[in-house]
Amino acid sequence: MYKYICFATGISAVLLFCSFSLADTVILKNGDREKGLILDEYRDRIVLSTADGEKTIMKSAIRSAIYDSEQKALMQKGRNQLKKGQYVAAYYTYERAVELNPDLEEARERLHYLGSYLEAKTRSDIVSDITAKRERFGSMPGKTPAQRVAGGLGLALKPGEKYVLVGEVLDSGRSDAKSELRPDDRVIAVWGEMAAYMDVDEVAGMFLAPGETRLVIERTVFPSLASSEAPFGGLLSTGYRKIIGADLELRKEGVIVTDVMPGGPFEMSGIREGDLLYRINGKNTRYMPMSRIINTFKNNRNREIEIVIQRDVVLWGEEQSG
């Protein structure tokens, strides 16, 4: 059983059942079909991985898209339900997705959060929670959504080229925001929904889920790598670990930083345990074997290197008086 996604006016999606095999298929309005793997879906475009490389296709040119698996369609359905505040329905959608594939990290994380939230709340409490947060962000007369987020979370946003940027972390917000975020961090997703090519107020409007706000930020750092005989201490003392001051693990989501050593190049540049190494010297690590990544570090001893990291961030807002 497969799912069929129709794009209404190039933006909205309607879920229907159909059957198809193998790769995702994007059907264009001119009748052409593009086959591949839908990697990312944004408000106005999708990114499709094909045999000829990645292609960006605007939704205004798409008639429909067919996902190759039910689990992908369930994930999209769950995201839509969360946006509408349909938390019970979203719980059962993500439960079904996890049944189909227990390794779906996003589905497991959302299922865990929704389960804990629903267990602690009655239906009236859920409605009250949603209403209270929306009022906190939305009842400031004359304020834009971005200004309401600044008042509710202490997080100032500003426009960027592809992604909305963190402008400033304000004193009115929770201290965890100050420790997690820096000016010019790129907000690439909020609650699992990709935030590329959105304006500031559109992204600010995605901060309305009850309680916590979960986002993914992207940051460019420039650690100065050490030599193999670097002086900083710790349990890690050989090979690339002494060059970057950390260990790396290859997981399903990509190359993850672990065991960051105090005083090492990664720690000094702000990289921390759990960060995803997304790009190294302009190259996407998605297509790199671990051996090539390690050799890149070894070949850049005593040099500055450009690394783009991605980090999961959880923020809690404080109730604002007045």
KOLTI-813291 format. One record per residue (C-alpha): residue in three letters; x, y, z. Coordinates in steps of 0.25 Angstrom, whole numbers, plus 2048, in hexadecimal, padded with zeros to 3 digits. Each point is the difference from the previous one (the first is absolute). Example, Ala and Ser with C-alpha at 12.3 -4.5 7.8 and 13.67 -1.06 7.14 Angstrom:
2
ALA8317EE81F SER80680E7FE 
END
This chain:
322
MET800800800 TYR80680D7FC LYS7FC80F802 TYR7FD80A7F5 ILE80380F803 CYS7F980B7F8 PHE80580E800 ALA7F480A800 THR80580E7FB GLY80E7FB802 ILE7FF80080F SER7F67F7807 ALA8007F1800 VAL7F47F77FF LEU8037F1804 LEU7FA7F57F8 PHE8037F17FE CYS8057FA7F3 SER80A7F67FC PHE80E8027FB SER80E7F9800 LEU80E803804 ALA80480F7FF ASP7F980C803 THR7F98077F4 VAL7FE80E7FE ILE7F58037F5 LEU80280E7FA LYS7F58087FA ASN8067FF7F2 GLY7FE7F1801 ASP80F7FD802 ARG8037F680C GLU80D801808 LYS8047F3808 GLY80980080C LEU80080280F ILE7F980C806 LEU80A80580A ASP7FA80D805 GLU7F38077FF TYR7FF80F802 ARG7F48097FF ASP8028037F2 ARG8097F67FA ILE8067F1802 VAL80E7FA7FF LEU8007F47F8 SER80C7F67FF THR8017FA7F3 ALA80B7F87F8 ASP80580D7FA GLY80180780E GLU7F7808808 LYS7F58097FA THR7F880B806 ILE7F28017FA MET7F680B803 LYS7F27FB805 SER7FA80A7F7 ALA8057F77F4 ILE7FB7F3807 ARG7F37F97FE SER8027F580A ALA80A7F7807 ILE8007F1803 TYR8087FC80C ASP8067F27FF SER7FC7FC80E GLU7F480180A GLN80A80580B LYS80480C7F8 ALA7F18047FE LEU7FD7FE80F MET80C809804 GLN7FA80B7F7 LYS7F27FE805 GLY80580080F ARG80780E7FD ASN7F38057FA GLN7F87FC80C LEU80A80680A LYS7FF80D7F8 LYS7F1800802 GLY8017FC80F GLN7FA7F27FE TYR8097FA80A VAL7F87F3803 ALA7FF7FD7F1 ALA80F8037FE TYR8037F680B TYR7F97F57F9 THR8078047F3 TYR80E7FF805 GLU7FC7F3808 ARG7FD7FA7F2 ALA80D8067FA VAL8087F980B GLU7F97F37FF LEU8048007F1 ASN80E805803 PRO80580080F ASP80D8077FB LEU7F980D7FC GLU80680980A GLU7F780C7FD ALA7F47F7802 ARG8057FA80D GLU80480E806 ARG7F28067FC LEU7F97F4805 HIS80780080E TYR7FE80F801 LEU7F17FF7FC GLY7FE7F4809 SER80680780C TYR7F880D7FD LEU7F37F97FE GLU8017F780C ALA80280C809 LYS7F58087FA THR7F17FF7FF ARG7F98047F3 SER7FC80D807 ASP80E803804 ILE8067FD7F2 VAL7F680B7FB SER80480980B ASP80F7FE7FE ILE7FE8037F1 THR7F780C802 ALA80A80680B LYS80C7FF7F7 ARG7F98057F4 GLU7FB80C808 ARG80E802806 PHE8068017F2 GLY7F48067F9 SER7F880A809 MET80B80B800 PRO7F880B7F8 GLY8088057F4 LYS80B7F6802 THR8057F77F5 PRO8027F1802 ALA80F802801 GLN7FE80B80B ARG7F77F7807 VAL80A7F5800 ALA80B80A805 GLY7F680380C GLY7FC7F1802 LEU80E7F97FE GLY80A80B801 LEU8047FC7F2 ALA80280B7F5 LEU8007FB7F2 LYS8058077F3 PRO7FF7FD7F1 GLY80B7F87F9 GLU8037FC7F2 LYS7FA7F2801 TYR7FD7FE80F VAL7FB80A80B LEU80B803809 VAL80180280F GLY80280F802 GLU80280180F VAL7FC7F880C LEU7F980980A ASP80180180F SER7F17FE800 GLY8017F27FC ARG8047F3807 SER80F7FF803 ASP8017F37F8 ALA7FE8087F3 LYS80C808803 SER8087F3802 GLU7FB7F97F4 LEU80080B7F6 ARG80980B7F9 PRO7FD80C7F7 ASP7FF7FB7F2 ASP7FD7F2803 ARG7F77FB7F4 VAL7F27FB804 ILE7FE7F47F7 ALA7F57F9806 VAL7F580280B TRP7F97F3805 GLY8057F87F4 GLU7FB80A7F6 MET80B8057F7 ALA80080F801 ALA8088047F3 TYR7FB80B7F7 MET7F680580A ASP80080F805 VAL80280480F ASP7F1800804 GLU7FE7F37F9 VAL80A7F9809 ALA7FC80780C GLY7F27FB7FE MET8067F2801 PHE80380280F LEU7F27FD804 ALA8007F2805 PRO7FC7FE80F GLY80C80180A GLU80D7FE7FA THR8058047F2 ARG8097F77F9 LEU8098057F5 VAL80C7FC7F8 ILE80B80B7FE GLU80C8007F6 ARG80D808803 THR80D8027F9 VAL80C7FF809 PHE80F8007FD PRO8087F8809 SER80F8007FF LEU8047F2800 ALA80C7FB808 SER80C7F77FD SER8007F2804 GLU80980480C ALA7F680A805 PRO80280380F PHE7F17FF805 GLY7FD7F4808 GLY7F57F6802 LEU7FE7F27FD LEU8008017F1 SER80F8017FC THR8027FA7F2 GLY7FD8037F1 TYR7F680A7FC ARG7FB80180E LYS80C808804 ILE7FE8097F4 ILE7F2804802 GLY7FF7FD80F ALA7F37F77FF ASP7FC7F37FC LEU7F67FD7F4 GLU7F57F67FE LEU7F97FC7F3 ARG7F17FF803 LYS7F48007F7 GLU7FE80F801 GLY80F8027FC VAL80D803807 ILE7FE80380F VAL80A807809 THR8037F880D ASP80A80180C VAL80480F7FD MET80D803808 PRO80180D808 GLY80A8097F9 GLY8007F97F3 PRO7FD8067F3 PHE7F17FC7FF GLU7FD80580E MET80780D7FE SER7F88037F3 GLY7F37FD807 ILE7FD7F27FB ARG7FA7F780A GLU7FC7F1803 GLY7F47FC7F7 ASP80380A7F5 LEU7FE7FB7F2 LEU80C8037F6 TYR7F88047F4 ARG80B8067F7 ILE80F800800 ASN80780B7F8 GLY7F38017F7 LYS7FE7F27FE ASN7F37F8805 THR8047F5809 ARG7F47F87FC TYR8087FB7F4 MET80D7FE808 PRO8057F3806 MET80680180E SER80E7FD7FA ARG7FF80C7F7 ILE7FB80980C ILE80C7FB809 ASN80A8037F5 THR7FB80E7FE PHE80380380E LYS80D7F97FF ASN8048087F4 ASN7FC80D806 ARG8097FF80D ASN80480E805 ARG7F68077F7 GLU7F3807801 ILE7F47F77FA GLU7F28047FD ILE7F57F7806 VAL7F1802800 ILE7F97F980C GLN7F17FE802 ARG7FB7FF80E ASP7F37FC807 VAL7FB80B809 VAL7F480080A LEU7FB80D806 TRP7F680380A GLY7F980E801 GLU7FC80780D GLU7F3806802 GLN80080F7FD SER7F8809809 GLY7F980C7FC 
END
